[in-house]
């Protein structure tokens, strides 16, 4: 399990916005992932995703790592934001857009 946790931590370090979901943004495999990625996509196209149906090790380990039992899971700046309901609530309130914009504003271009 430690190796998989390290893999997750590397993904979170490399990607300031990451959504762990079922399917892909273009072809979500469940309604919750579809709604969550649609809301995120309205805020930014600059995010990374992991299809947990294609990455069984992450599908099993991430709920233990995050202490969040379901998918999708949105992470911004290595912090768990939440699942579909929270993402949609934040989207409707405008909070998700602000969080994403702040995240992008804090990205330093590499030289």
C-alpha positions as a Markdown table, in Angstrom:
| # | Residue | x | y | z |
|---|---|---|---|---|
| 1 | Unk | 0.0 | 0.0 | 0.0 |
| 2 | Unk | 2.9 | 2.3 | 0.7 |
| 3 | Unk | 4.1 | 2.2 | -2.9 |
| 4 | Unk | 0.6 | 3.2 | -4.1 |
| 5 | Unk | 0.4 | 6.0 | -1.6 |
| 6 | Unk | 3.7 | 7.3 | -2.9 |
| 7 | Unk | 2.3 | 7.1 | -6.5 |
| 8 | Unk | -0.7 | 9.2 | -5.4 |
| 9 | Unk | 1.5 | 11.7 | -3.6 |
| 10 | Unk | 3.6 | 12.1 | -6.7 |
| 11 | Unk | 0.5 | 12.7 | -8.8 |
| 12 | Unk | -0.7 | 15.3 | -6.4 |
| 13 | Unk | 2.7 | 17.0 | -6.3 |
| 14 | Unk | 3.0 | 17.1 | -10.1 |
| 15 | Unk | -0.6 | 18.3 | -10.8 |
| 16 | Unk | -2.1 | 21.3 | -9.0 |
| 17 | Unk | -5.6 | 20.3 | -10.1 |
| 18 | Unk | -6.4 | 16.6 | -10.4 |
| 19 | Unk | -9.7 | 14.7 | -10.5 |
| 20 | Unk | -9.9 | 11.0 | -9.8 |
| 21 | Unk | -12.9 | 9.8 | -11.7 |
| 22 | Unk | -14.6 | 6.9 | -13.4 |
| 23 | Unk | -13.8 | 7.3 | -17.1 |
| 24 | Unk | -12.3 | 10.3 | -18.8 |
| 25 | Unk | -13.5 | 13.9 | -19.1 |
| 26 | Unk | -14.6 | 13.2 | -22.7 |
| 27 | Unk | -16.2 | 9.8 | -21.8 |
| 28 | Unk | -17.2 | 9.7 | -18.1 |
| 29 | Unk | -18.4 | 6.3 | -17.0 |
| 30 | Unk | -20.8 | 7.4 | -14.3 |
| 31 | Unk | -23.2 | 10.3 | -13.8 |
| 32 | Unk | -21.4 | 11.6 | -10.7 |
| 33 | Unk | -18.1 | 11.8 | -12.6 |
| 34 | Unk | -19.8 | 13.4 | -15.6 |
| 35 | Unk | -21.4 | 16.2 | -13.5 |
| 36 | Unk | -18.2 | 16.8 | -11.5 |
| 37 | Unk | -15.9 | 17.0 | -14.5 |
| 38 | Unk | -18.4 | 19.2 | -16.4 |
| 39 | Unk | -18.4 | 21.7 | -13.6 |
| 40 | Unk | -14.6 | 21.6 | -13.3 |
| 41 | Unk | -14.3 | 22.0 | -17.1 |
| 42 | Unk | -16.4 | 25.2 | -17.0 |
| 43 | Unk | -13.8 | 26.6 | -14.6 |
| 44 | Unk | -10.6 | 25.4 | -16.4 |
| 45 | Unk | -9.3 | 23.0 | -19.0 |
| 46 | Unk | -6.0 | 22.9 | -17.3 |
| 47 | Unk | -6.4 | 19.9 | -15.0 |
| 48 | Unk | -5.1 | 16.3 | -14.9 |
| 49 | Unk | -7.4 | 13.3 | -14.4 |
| 50 | Unk | -7.0 | 9.6 | -13.4 |
| 51 | Unk | -9.5 | 7.0 | -14.6 |
| 52 | Unk | -9.8 | 4.8 | -11.5 |
| 53 | Unk | -11.5 | 2.1 | -13.6 |
| 54 | Unk | -8.2 | 1.8 | -15.5 |
| 55 | Unk | -6.1 | 2.1 | -12.4 |
| 56 | Unk | -7.4 | -0.4 | -10.0 |
| 57 | Unk | -4.5 | 0.1 | -7.5 |
| 58 | Unk | -5.5 | 3.8 | -7.1 |
| 59 | Unk | -9.2 | 2.9 | -7.0 |
| 60 | Unk | -8.6 | 0.7 | -4.0 |
| 61 | Unk | -5.9 | 2.9 | -2.3 |
| 62 | Unk | -7.2 | 6.4 | -2.7 |
| 63 | Unk | -10.2 | 6.1 | -0.4 |
| 64 | Unk | -7.8 | 4.9 | 2.3 |
| 65 | Unk | -5.4 | 7.7 | 1.6 |
| 66 | Unk | -8.0 | 10.5 | 1.4 |
| 67 | Unk | -10.4 | 9.0 | 4.0 |
| 68 | Unk | -13.1 | 9.8 | 1.4 |
| 69 | Unk | -15.0 | 6.7 | 0.2 |
| 70 | Unk | -16.3 | 7.6 | -3.2 |
| 71 | Unk | -15.4 | 8.9 | -6.6 |
| 72 | Unk | -15.0 | 11.4 | -8.1 |
| 73 | Unk | -12.4 | 13.1 | -5.9 |
| 74 | Unk | -11.2 | 16.6 | -6.8 |
| 75 | Unk | -7.8 | 17.7 | -5.4 |
| 76 | Unk | -6.5 | 21.2 | -5.7 |
| 77 | Unk | -3.0 | 22.1 | -4.4 |
| 78 | Unk | -2.7 | 18.7 | -2.8 |
| 79 | Unk | -5.9 | 19.3 | -0.8 |
| 80 | Unk | -9.0 | 17.2 | -1.1 |
| 81 | Unk | -11.9 | 19.4 | -2.1 |
| 82 | Unk | -14.5 | 16.7 | -2.2 |
| 83 | Unk | -16.8 | 14.7 | -4.4 |
| 84 | Unk | -19.6 | 15.4 | -6.8 |
| 85 | Unk | -22.1 | 17.1 | -4.5 |
| 86 | Unk | -19.4 | 19.4 | -3.0 |
| 87 | Unk | -18.0 | 20.2 | -6.4 |
| 88 | Unk | -21.4 | 21.2 | -7.7 |
| 89 | Unk | -22.2 | 23.2 | -4.7 |
| 90 | Unk | -18.9 | 25.1 | -5.0 |
| 91 | Unk | -19.5 | 25.6 | -8.7 |
| 92 | Unk | -23.0 | 27.1 | -8.2 |
| 93 | Unk | -21.7 | 29.5 | -5.5 |
| 94 | Unk | -18.7 | 30.6 | -7.6 |
| 95 | Unk | -16.3 | 29.3 | -5.0 |
| 96 | Unk | -14.9 | 26.6 | -7.4 |
| 97 | Unk | -14.0 | 29.1 | -10.1 |
| 98 | Unk | -12.2 | 31.3 | -7.5 |
| 99 | Unk | -10.3 | 28.4 | -6.1 |
| 100 | Unk | -9.2 | 27.3 | -9.6 |
| 101 | Unk | -8.2 | 30.8 | -10.6 |
| 102 | Unk | -6.2 | 31.2 | -7.4 |
| 103 | Unk | -4.5 | 27.9 | -8.1 |
| 104 | Unk | -3.5 | 29.0 | -11.6 |
| 105 | Unk | -2.4 | 32.4 | -10.4 |
| 106 | Unk | 0.0 | 30.6 | -8.0 |
| 107 | Unk | 1.6 | 28.5 | -10.7 |
| 108 | Unk | 5.1 | 29.7 | -11.4 |
| 109 | Unk | 6.3 | 29.2 | -15.0 |
| 110 | Unk | 9.4 | 26.9 | -15.1 |
| 111 | Unk | 12.5 | 28.4 | -16.7 |
